[in-house]
């Protein structure tokens, strides 16, 4: 998944998108969420109606701070 291809302000990534982006398993993303890794090990996330979502702009900002 190419982060640049999504509209920064209007889109959200799913757990599967983040797993693909970070080249880790879906389970690894879920484990990092469970131990409170949002913003550290993985991009910050929000819960929307019980679903975990990662705002594209937050993900891009998080990624830029890694490099």
N, C-alpha and C positions, 0 to 999 in steps of 0.2 A: 504494500500500500504506500502510495506516495503522499506524504503529508501536504505537499504544496497543492495537490489537485483539489482539495476540498476548500470550500468557502470558510475563511477563518472565523467569521463572526456568527454564522448561522448553523454550523454543522457540529455533530458530535461523533466521536469514535465509540465503537463497542469494545468489549473486552477482547473479542477476536481480532479486531483491528489493531489494538495495542499489542497483543501477542505477536501478530505478524510484523508490526513495526519494530518491536524490540527483539525479534527473533527468539522468543521464548514461548513456552507452552501456555495455553489458556489456563491450565491449572496453576502455573507459576504466577500468573497475573492475579488470579483469585487468592492465592496464598498471601501475596504481598498486600492485597487489599485487606484481608482478614487481620494481618498483623500491623495495620496502620501505616503502610508504606507510601500512601498517596502523597506526592510531592517530593519524595526522597527516592525510593527505588523505582517508582513508576510515576507517571504524570498525576497531578491532582485530579480528583474525580468528584462527581456529584451523583446523588441518587434521584432519579426521576421516576416517580410511580413505582418504586421498588427495584428499578433497574439501575445498574451502574453505567454511567456514561462519562466520557472524557471530552471536554470541550476542545475543539480543534485549536483555538487560539491559545488556551492554557497549555495544551500539549506542545505546541510549537515553541512557546516561551520556555517551558521546562526543558525541552530538547536544546534550545539555544544556550541555556545556562550550563549544559553539560559540556559543550565544546568550547 
